[in-house]
């Protein structure tokens, strides 16, 4: 009665990504790189890794109603520094050489 629709992913996503997003939404959980599910960070999902299971169990409760006072709060910055891993750039040769 409050929401008419919910966008789970953009049209730029490949079918496998949309399948994963919908499956995670329906299951209410996801095992893997959380950034893969987030449409805005899709380009970084191959390089950066954020283990969804590593988020604290109270993450939603702590961030729901966020006051956007990031400089004084520091909660998300601390989590990012501890949980996001840079896997580096994976360069593959073009043309089978």
C-alpha positions in Angstrom: 0.0 0.0 0.0 3.0 2.4 0.2 5.2 1.5 -2.8 3.9 0.9 -6.3 7.2 -0.5 -7.7 10.8 -1.1 -6.8 13.7 -0.9 -9.3 16.1 -3.7 -8.7 18.5 -3.0 -11.5 19.2 -0.8 -14.6 18.8 -1.7 -18.3 22.6 -1.8 -18.7 22.9 -4.9 -16.6 23.5 -8.2 -18.3 20.9 -11.0 -17.8 23.1 -12.9 -15.3 23.4 -9.8 -13.1 19.7 -9.2 -13.1 19.1 -12.8 -12.3 21.4 -12.5 -9.3 19.7 -9.3 -8.1 16.2 -10.7 -8.3 17.3 -14.0 -6.6 19.0 -12.1 -3.8 15.9 -9.9 -3.4 13.5 -12.9 -3.3 15.8 -14.9 -0.9 16.3 -11.9 1.4 20.0 -12.7 1.5 23.1 -12.9 -0.8 26.4 -14.7 -0.5 29.1 -12.9 -2.5 30.3 -9.5 -3.5 27.6 -7.0 -2.6 29.0 -4.5 -5.1 27.8 -7.0 -7.9 24.2 -6.3 -6.9 24.5 -2.5 -6.8 23.7 -1.0 -10.1 25.7 2.3 -9.5 28.9 0.5 -8.7 28.7 -2.2 -11.4 31.8 -1.1 -13.2 33.8 -1.5 -10.0 32.4 -4.8 -8.9 35.1 -6.8 -10.7 37.9 -4.9 -9.0 36.5 -4.1 -5.6 35.1 -6.8 -3.3 32.7 -6.3 -0.4 31.7 -9.6 1.2 28.0 -9.2 1.9 28.2 -11.6 4.8 30.9 -9.4 6.5 28.5 -6.5 7.0 27.4 -6.2 10.7 24.0 -7.7 11.5 22.9 -4.3 12.6 24.0 -2.5 9.5 20.5 -1.6 8.3 19.4 -0.5 11.7 22.5 1.7 12.0 22.2 3.3 8.6 18.4 3.5 8.2 17.5 7.1 8.9 21.1 8.2 8.3 21.6 11.9 9.1 24.3 12.3 6.4 26.8 13.7 8.8 29.6 11.5 7.5 32.5 13.6 8.7 31.4 13.4 12.3 29.9 9.9 12.2 32.5 7.9 10.3 30.6 4.6 10.6 30.5 3.9 6.8 34.0 5.1 6.2 35.3 2.8 9.0 33.3 -0.2 7.5 34.6 0.6 4.0 38.2 0.7 5.2 37.9 -2.6 7.0 35.7 -4.5 4.6 36.3 -3.4 1.0 39.2 -5.2 -0.7 40.8 -4.0 -3.9 41.5 -7.0 -6.1 43.5 -5.0 -8.6 43.1 -4.6 -12.3 42.8 -7.8 -14.5 44.2 -7.0 -17.9 43.6 -9.7 -20.6 45.3 -9.7 -24.0 43.1 -8.7 -26.9 42.9 -10.7 -30.1 44.2 -14.0 -28.6 47.9 -12.9 -28.5 
